[in-house]
Amino acid sequence: MTGFSDDERVAIRKGFREVVNMSPRELERWLDTEESARVGDTAQQGDPDAESTGHASGRRIVELKRKRVDELTDDDHEHMRKVVGYVHRHLAQRPDGDVTDTPWRYSLMNWGHDPLA
């Protein structure tokens, strides 16, 4: 992976801050729920105990939000960019009706975005 320019890093962090609307504490609490564990794909299909990609991303987001800007690596910026892309794609697929208790919302929350916040 190649490094990011200073301008790219700033833009990535800005986009990340815009889409991740849950605090580290809120996200940690959410990730501890059964609803959080039930949604998303898993890297190891067929393993009921495998962690979904979104759930693992949520744990990483908590770490990223607790880092200082000067501690962020290119790998961190790459993950932040991935989060922004996922949230934007998923928001475009919003189902009709009340989304309060839906896998769609829960999946977004695993990625640090509560569409009802």
Backbone as a chain_set.jsonl record, in Angstrom:
{"seq": "MTGFSDDERVAIRKGFREVVNMSPRELERWLDTEESARVGDTAQQGDPDAESTGHASGRRIVELKRKRVDELTDDDHEHMRKVVGYVHRHLAQRPDGDVTDTPWRYSLMNWGHDPLA", "coords": {"N": [[0.852, -1.179, 0.0], [0.508, 2.183, -0.818], [1.623, 5.337, 0.479], [-0.389, 8.028, 1.806], [-1.117, 11.339, 0.686], [-0.764, 14.451, 2.492], [-3.076, 16.001, 2.142], [-4.9, 14.035, 1.312], [-5.022, 12.449, 3.615], [-6.222, 14.266, 5.419], [-8.718, 14.627, 4.171], [-9.742, 12.015, 4.297], [-9.943, 11.624, 7.084], [-11.823, 13.607, 7.665], [-14.102, 12.696, 6.257], [-14.512, 10.304, 7.641], [-15.085, 11.227, 10.239], [-17.523, 12.425, 9.65], [-19.238, 10.285, 8.972], [-19.081, 8.408, 11.048], [-20.947, 8.425, 13.644], [-21.251, 7.598, 16.206], [-20.105, 7.504, 19.55], [-16.982, 6.281, 20.962], [-17.63, 4.915, 23.357], [-20.431, 4.473, 23.103], [-20.404, 2.837, 20.844], [-18.884, 0.647, 21.736], [-20.639, -0.352, 23.711], [-22.797, -1.05, 22.083], [-21.597, -3.046, 20.455], [-21.416, -5.102, 22.253], [-23.895, -6.246, 22.332], [-26.461, -8.729, 21.617], [-27.846, -8.288, 19.243], [-26.006, -6.902, 17.697], [-24.073, -8.869, 17.251], [-25.458, -10.639, 15.669], [-25.753, -9.731, 13.051], [-24.43, -9.235, 9.713], [-21.715, -10.454, 7.611], [-19.551, -13.314, 7.871], [-16.113, -14.112, 8.159], [-15.408, -16.728, 8.312], [-17.345, -18.838, 7.045], [-20.15, -20.665, 8.174], [-19.284, -21.004, 10.751], [-20.658, -20.494, 13.744], [-19.654, -18.944, 15.778], [-17.948, -17.163, 14.679], [-16.658, -13.903, 14.091], [-18.32, -11.179, 12.582], [-17.467, -9.226, 9.666], [-18.2, -6.517, 9.893], [-18.538, -6.285, 12.664], [-15.946, -6.704, 13.623], [-14.805, -4.505, 12.383], [-16.076, -2.477, 13.796], [-14.876, -2.713, 16.331], [-12.315, -1.931, 15.641], [-12.817, 0.684, 14.818], [-13.433, 1.898, 17.256], [-10.892, 1.883, 18.429], [-9.545, 3.545, 16.582], [-10.879, 5.989, 16.895], [-9.983, 6.707, 19.341], [-7.36, 7.312, 19.047], [-4.733, 9.715, 18.667], [-4.32, 12.186, 16.104], [-1.668, 12.261, 15.137], [-0.862, 9.694, 15.625], [-2.029, 8.03, 13.82], [-1.774, 5.638, 11.274], [-0.918, 4.735, 7.828], [-2.34, 2.403, 7.315], [-4.413, 2.685, 9.159], [-5.687, 4.943, 8.073], [-6.488, 3.825, 5.665], [-8.382, 1.978, 6.585], [-10.258, 3.726, 7.687], [-11.114, 4.97, 5.351], [-12.331, 2.807, 4.12], [-14.473, 2.404, 5.889], [-15.964, 4.763, 5.474], [-16.736, 4.402, 2.783], [-18.272, 2.024, 3.002], [-20.397, 2.848, 4.712], [-21.617, 4.883, 3.164], [-22.432, 3.384, 0.879], [-24.183, 1.547, 2.082], [-26.127, 3.22, 3.251], [-27.39, 4.113, 0.956], [-28.965, 1.988, 0.363], [-31.195, 1.984, 1.928], [-33.99, 0.548, 3.47], [-37.596, 0.636, 2.963], [-39.965, 2.095, 5.228], [-40.152, 1.748, 8.847], [-37.046, 1.663, 10.316], [-36.01, 1.041, 12.732], [-35.609, -1.411, 14.291], [-33.996, -3.184, 12.61], [-31.998, -5.401, 10.571], [-30.555, -3.921, 8.699], [-30.121, -1.361, 9.899], [-28.743, -2.238, 12.194], [-26.451, -3.364, 11.106], [-25.201, -1.096, 10.016], [-24.716, 0.239, 12.415], [-22.769, -1.407, 13.53], [-20.646, -0.535, 12.087], [-20.248, 1.914, 13.137], [-22.118, 3.881, 12.604], [-25.159, 5.254, 13.362], [-28.137, 5.411, 11.856], [-30.386, 6.616, 12.865], [-29.626, 8.5, 14.635]], "CA": [[0.0, 0.0, 0.0], [1.28, 3.412, -0.885], [1.27, 6.344, 1.461], [-1.349, 9.059, 1.437], [-0.644, 12.722, 0.81], [-1.36, 15.145, 3.645], [-4.441, 16.387, 1.778], [-5.72, 12.82, 1.334], [-5.234, 12.084, 5.019], [-7.205, 15.208, 5.975], [-10.024, 14.318, 3.574], [-10.186, 10.728, 4.842], [-10.366, 11.844, 8.482], [-13.058, 14.403, 7.629], [-15.182, 11.789, 5.867], [-14.695, 9.358, 8.748], [-15.804, 11.945, 11.309], [-18.888, 12.705, 9.197], [-20.097, 9.094, 8.939], [-19.062, 7.696, 12.328], [-21.654, 9.329, 14.55], [-21.337, 6.982, 17.537], [-18.896, 7.685, 20.35], [-16.365, 4.988, 21.278], [-18.385, 4.255, 24.427], [-21.696, 3.99, 22.521], [-20.098, 1.743, 19.94], [-18.507, -0.504, 22.562], [-21.867, -0.902, 24.308], [-23.55, -1.681, 21.001], [-20.909, -4.26, 20.017], [-21.631, -6.131, 23.273], [-25.275, -6.737, 22.294], [-26.767, -9.875, 20.75], [-28.243, -7.766, 17.934], [-24.784, -6.58, 16.968], [-23.398, -10.109, 16.862], [-26.303, -11.415, 14.75], [-25.792, -9.207, 11.682], [-23.184, -9.161, 8.958], [-21.106, -11.675, 7.106], [-18.415, -13.793, 8.657], [-14.977, -14.554, 7.353], [-15.404, -18.193, 8.342], [-18.723, -19.267, 6.843], [-20.52, -21.893, 8.863], [-18.851, -20.972, 12.149], [-21.582, -19.6, 14.438], [-18.926, -18.096, 16.712], [-17.065, -16.261, 13.936], [-17.015, -12.485, 14.169], [-18.602, -10.598, 11.271], [-16.557, -8.187, 9.204], [-18.637, -5.252, 10.479], [-18.289, -6.301, 14.111], [-14.499, -6.485, 13.771], [-14.56, -3.12, 12.009], [-16.521, -1.648, 14.917], [-13.826, -2.715, 17.358], [-11.206, -1.123, 15.108], [-13.261, 2.084, 14.838], [-13.262, 2.359, 18.637], [-9.464, 2.168, 18.588], [-9.189, 4.696, 15.748], [-11.425, 7.219, 17.48], [-9.237, 7.017, 20.569], [-5.99, 7.686, 18.689], [-4.439, 11.087, 18.251], [-4.064, 12.272, 14.662], [-0.271, 11.937, 14.825], [-0.663, 8.257, 15.833], [-2.702, 7.295, 12.758], [-0.908, 5.089, 10.229], [-1.559, 4.576, 6.524], [-3.312, 1.321, 7.463], [-5.56, 3.288, 9.84], [-6.388, 5.783, 7.092], [-7.129, 2.915, 4.712], [-9.595, 1.44, 7.214], [-11.225, 4.827, 7.765], [-11.668, 5.136, 3.999], [-13.225, 1.657, 3.933], [-15.67, 2.678, 6.69], [-16.726, 5.796, 4.771], [-17.329, 3.772, 1.606], [-19.316, 1.091, 3.428], [-21.552, 3.584, 5.237], [-22.299, 5.536, 2.045], [-23.109, 2.362, 0.073], [-25.277, 0.961, 2.859], [-27.183, 4.229, 3.378], [-28.105, 4.168, -0.319], [-29.837, 0.813, 0.291], [-32.155, 2.089, 3.031], [-35.294, -0.056, 3.179], [-38.773, 1.443, 3.264], [-40.604, 1.886, 6.521], [-39.445, 1.962, 10.105], [-35.794, 0.896, 10.314], [-35.506, 1.004, 14.104], [-35.127, -2.745, 14.691], [-33.74, -3.922, 11.374], [-30.6, -5.767, 10.312], [-29.921, -2.828, 7.966], [-29.632, -0.393, 10.892], [-27.771, -2.88, 13.078], [-25.199, -3.5, 10.362], [-24.579, 0.238, 9.998], [-24.227, 0.555, 13.761], [-21.501, -2.12, 13.708], [-19.641, 0.282, 11.407], [-20.14, 3.185, 13.835], [-23.098, 4.866, 12.145], [-26.565, 5.022, 13.696], [-28.909, 6.271, 10.953], [-31.454, 7.28, 13.604], [-29.044, 9.487, 15.567]], "C": [[0.893, 1.237, 0.0], [0.784, 4.404, 0.157], [0.269, 7.347, 0.909], [-0.681, 10.421, 1.539], [-1.311, 13.339, 2.043], [-2.807, 15.521, 3.358], [-5.378, 15.176, 1.795], [-6.022, 12.392, 2.765], [-6.299, 12.963, 5.669], [-8.599, 14.871, 5.455], [-10.589, 13.006, 4.124], [-10.695, 10.906, 6.268], [-11.667, 12.637, 8.54], [-14.248, 13.506, 7.279], [-15.523, 10.801, 6.971], [-15.482, 10.016, 9.883], [-17.254, 12.201, 10.931], [-19.778, 11.462, 9.266], [-20.133, 8.338, 10.264], [-19.663, 8.634, 13.372], [-21.879, 8.723, 15.94], [-20.018, 7.211, 18.267], [-18.263, 6.309, 20.593], [-17.159, 4.221, 22.338], [-19.713, 3.687, 23.913], [-21.449, 2.767, 21.648], [-19.687, 0.493, 20.713], [-19.732, -1.164, 23.178], [-22.682, -1.648, 23.263], [-22.911, -3.016, 20.601], [-21.063, -5.408, 21.01], [-23.045, -6.731, 23.242], [-25.411, -7.954, 21.378], [-27.128, -9.411, 19.345], [-27.02, -7.464, 17.08], [-24.108, -7.843, 16.432], [-24.171, -10.886, 15.796], [-26.241, -10.946, 13.309], [-24.417, -9.235, 11.037], [-22.684, -10.511, 8.503], [-19.978, -12.102, 8.024], [-17.332, -14.292, 7.727], [-14.946, -16.072, 7.262], [-16.845, -18.685, 8.263], [-18.984, -20.578, 7.577], [-20.098, -21.938, 10.316], [-19.744, -19.992, 12.903], [-20.889, -18.65, 15.414], [-17.998, -17.101, 16.009], [-17.584, -14.835, 14.028], [-17.248, -11.944, 12.762], [-17.571, -9.515, 10.944], [-16.908, -6.846, 9.841], [-18.353, -5.169, 11.968], [-16.805, -6.046, 14.38], [-14.145, -5.04, 13.419], [-14.965, -2.18, 13.138], [-15.483, -1.577, 16.021], [-12.646, -1.853, 16.91], [-11.569, 0.363, 15.129], [-13.103, 2.67, 16.235], [-11.801, 2.739, 18.867], [-9.06, 3.424, 17.822], [-9.673, 6.0, 16.36], [-10.674, 7.63, 18.742], [-7.779, 7.402, 20.29], [-5.904, 9.181, 18.418], [-4.109, 11.063, 16.756], [-2.637, 11.843, 14.327], [0.058, 10.462, 15.056], [-1.249, 7.416, 14.698], [-1.728, 6.895, 11.657], [-1.641, 5.088, 8.886], [-2.613, 3.473, 6.591], [-4.581, 1.827, 8.165], [-6.373, 4.136, 8.869], [-7.102, 4.915, 6.059], [-8.415, 2.341, 5.309], [-10.664, 2.533, 7.341], [-11.89, 5.052, 6.412], [-12.649, 4.005, 3.689], [-14.548, 1.877, 4.674], [-16.56, 3.695, 5.972], [-17.438, 5.194, 3.561], [-18.474, 2.841, 1.969], [-20.565, 1.847, 3.864], [-22.315, 4.246, 4.088], [-23.05, 4.528, 1.179], [-24.335, 1.816, 0.795], [-26.432, 1.952, 3.03], [-28.018, 4.32, 2.102], [-29.084, 3.008, -0.473], [-30.896, 0.813, 1.388], [-33.488, 1.455, 2.641], [-36.429, 0.913, 3.509], [-39.252, 1.145, 4.672], [-39.697, 2.193, 7.699], [-38.205, 1.063, 10.148], [-35.232, 0.688, 11.712], [-34.896, -0.335, 14.482], [-34.895, -3.621, 13.475], [-32.27, -4.308, 11.253], [-29.851, -4.665, 9.563], [-29.322, -1.809, 8.934], [-28.536, -1.009, 11.748], [-26.419, -3.041, 12.391], [-24.462, -2.163, 10.292], [-24.001, 0.59, 11.36], [-22.927, -0.189, 14.061], [-20.348, -1.339, 13.09], [-19.586, 1.698, 11.973], [-21.136, 4.246, 13.434], [-24.51, 4.441, 12.544], [-27.396, 5.951, 12.83], [-30.058, 6.999, 11.654], [-30.937, 8.343, 14.564], [-29.147, 10.894, 15.02]], "O": [[1.89, 1.314, 0.719], [-0.341, 4.304, 0.645], [0.109, 7.488, -0.304], [0.205, 10.632, 2.368], [-2.294, 12.811, 2.563], [-3.671, 15.379, 4.224], [-6.521, 15.282, 2.241], [-7.151, 12.018, 3.082], [-7.171, 12.468, 6.382], [-9.557, 14.837, 6.228], [-11.788, 12.908, 4.384], [-11.759, 10.396, 6.618], [-12.522, 12.361, 9.381], [-15.284, 13.56, 7.941], [-16.694, 10.501, 7.203], [-16.425, 9.432, 10.417], [-18.127, 12.195, 11.798], [-20.96, 11.577, 9.589], [-21.133, 7.687, 10.567], [-18.987, 9.511, 13.909], [-22.617, 9.282, 16.752], [-18.946, 7.121, 17.67], [-18.932, 5.287, 20.446], [-17.336, 3.009, 22.223], [-20.078, 2.559, 24.244], [-22.191, 1.787, 21.706], [-20.109, -0.61, 20.367], [-19.853, -2.389, 23.17], [-23.193, -2.737, 23.519], [-23.617, -4.009, 20.428], [-20.863, -6.567, 20.648], [-23.357, -7.621, 24.033], [-24.591, -8.177, 20.489], [-26.762, -10.057, 18.363], [-27.006, -7.741, 15.881], [-23.634, -7.871, 15.296], [-23.586, -11.71, 15.093], [-26.639, -11.691, 12.413], [-23.389, -9.256, 11.713], [-23.156, -11.56, 8.942], [-19.512, -11.323, 8.857], [-17.604, -14.823, 6.65], [-14.511, -16.634, 6.257], [-17.486, -18.92, 9.287], [-18.144, -21.478, 7.595], [-20.519, -22.834, 11.048], [-19.61, -18.781, 12.726], [-21.481, -17.655, 15.83], [-17.34, -16.293, 16.665], [-18.792, -14.595, 14.04], [-16.465, -12.217, 11.852], [-16.905, -8.973, 11.826], [-16.02, -6.116, 10.282], [-17.974, -4.114, 12.477], [-16.455, -5.263, 15.262], [-13.297, -4.424, 14.065], [-14.275, -1.197, 13.407], [-15.236, -0.51, 16.582], [-12.054, -1.133, 17.714], [-10.721, 1.204, 15.426], [-12.683, 3.818, 16.381], [-11.51, 3.792, 19.433], [-8.327, 4.267, 18.339], [-8.957, 7.001, 16.345], [-10.735, 8.789, 19.153], [-7.051, 7.778, 21.209], [-6.872, 9.816, 17.998], [-3.675, 10.043, 16.22], [-2.419, 11.138, 13.341], [1.156, 10.023, 14.715], [-0.991, 6.214, 14.625], [-0.953, 7.718, 11.17], [-2.83, 5.399, 8.816], [-3.675, 3.6, 5.981], [-5.691, 1.437, 7.803], [-7.601, 4.058, 8.846], [-8.208, 5.245, 5.63], [-9.425, 2.23, 4.615], [-11.846, 2.272, 7.12], [-13.094, 5.297, 6.341], [-13.683, 4.233, 3.061], [-15.617, 1.57, 4.146], [-17.772, 3.504, 5.877], [-18.622, 5.455, 3.347], [-19.524, 2.86, 1.326], [-21.671, 1.522, 3.432], [-23.543, 4.175, 4.049], [-24.186, 4.786, 0.782], [-25.396, 1.645, 0.194], [-27.596, 1.558, 2.959], [-29.221, 4.575, 2.164], [-29.944, 3.043, -1.353], [-31.431, -0.239, 1.738], [-34.052, 1.786, 1.598], [-36.239, 1.885, 4.24], [-38.979, 0.082, 5.231], [-38.637, 2.804, 7.565], [-38.315, -0.157, 10.03], [-34.107, 0.213, 11.867], [-33.759, -0.378, 14.952], [-35.518, -4.672, 13.325], [-31.398, -3.614, 11.777], [-28.649, -4.488, 9.763], [-28.156, -1.436, 8.806], [-27.512, -0.373, 12.001], [-25.371, -2.873, 13.016], [-23.248, -2.106, 10.485], [-22.92, 1.173, 11.448], [-22.068, 0.336, 14.77], [-19.203, -1.469, 13.523], [-18.966, 2.584, 11.384], [-21.026, 5.394, 13.866], [-24.996, 3.395, 12.114], [-27.372, 7.164, 13.039], [-30.642, 7.916, 11.076], [-31.725, 9.013, 15.232], [-28.709, 11.843, 15.671]]}, "num_chains": 1, "name": "protein.A"}
